[in-house]
């Protein structure tokens, strides 16, 4: 996918996220992960680390070598995305308490990811 398409999709998901209520914690975490992944791809494409069409889907699905390569360019961004991905199995279709707090954390991580990606060269 082209970098600008990733940016557009991430921004659209963020707009939808802003309409969710306090009880929509599963959707907030899911949206944060999806938008965060688009922002990560946007940043990696903009930096020239990845070419159009070389998109990450989940950080957990990357080979060690690819994760290392991407982390050298966007370590903080990928660490934040990885943290969101770690929340997902516990709270999306999971049953741990404090899901609203996890959703708040996921959204905060997404905001940091988006801010960093927007400033990628």
N, C-alpha and C positions, 0 to 999 in steps of 0.2 A: 504494500500500500504506500502511496505517496505521503510524505511528511505532512503536507497541508491537510490531507484527509484524516490523518490521525489527530491533528489539532482540532479540526471541526468536530469530529466524533467525541473527543474528550470534552470539549466545551458544551456540546449538546447534552452529554450525560451529566455534567456538572449542573446545568440548568435544571434538568429533571430532578437531580438530587436535592436541589434547593426547595422543591415543592413537597418533599416527604415530611412526615410528622414524627414525633418522638417514638411512636410504637413501630415504626418501619425500619427497625434496626437491621434486619436481614437484607433488605433492599439497599440500605446505605452502605453496608459492607461490600455487597456485590457490585454496586455502582462504583465505589471507590476503587475496587480492584480493576474493573474494566476500564474506567477512565484513566487510572494510574498507568495501566499497561499501554494505552494509547499515548499518554504523555511520554512514557519511557521510549517508545518507538519513535515518536516525534523528535525527542532530544538526540537519540542515537543517529537518526537519519541526518538531522541538521549538522551534527558534528562530523559526519562522514564516516562514522564507525560502522554503520550498516548501510547497505544499499536498499533502494526501494524494493519491496518484496521480501526482504530478509527481516521478518518481524518476530519479536518474541511474543509468546502467548502467556507463559508463566515462567517466572524465574526458576521455579523448581524443575522445569522441564529442560533447562539449558544444560549442555555438557559443562563440565568443570572448566574446560579451556575457554568456551564462549562466555561463561559467566565472568571469568577472570578478565577477559578482554573488555567486555562491556563495563565491568566495574572499575577498570582503570580510567575510563572516560567519565563515567557517571556513577561512582560508588555510592554516594549519599542517596541519590535518586533510587537506585536499585535496592539498596538496603531498606528504604522506606516502603517500596513496593513489596519486597519480601516480607516485611512485617505485616502488611495488609493481607498478603496471601496466607500467612500463618494464622490469622484471625478467622479466616473463612471457614475452614472445616470445623472449628470449635463452636461457631455461632450461627452460621448459615446452615440450617437444618440440624444444628446442634442444640444442646439444651443446657449450656452453662449459664450460671447466673451472671448478672451485670452486663447483659448484652447491649444495653443502651450505652454503657461506658465504652465498650469495644467499638461500637458504631461511631461514637464521638471521636475516638482515637483514629479510626480508619479515615474519617473525613478530614481530620487535622493532617494526617499523613498525606492524603490526596492533595490538600491545599499546598503543602510544601513541595510535593512532586510537581504540581502544575506551575508553581512559581519558578522553580528551578528550570523546568523544561522551556518555559517561555523565554528565558534568558540564555538559552543555549545558542552558541554562535551560528 
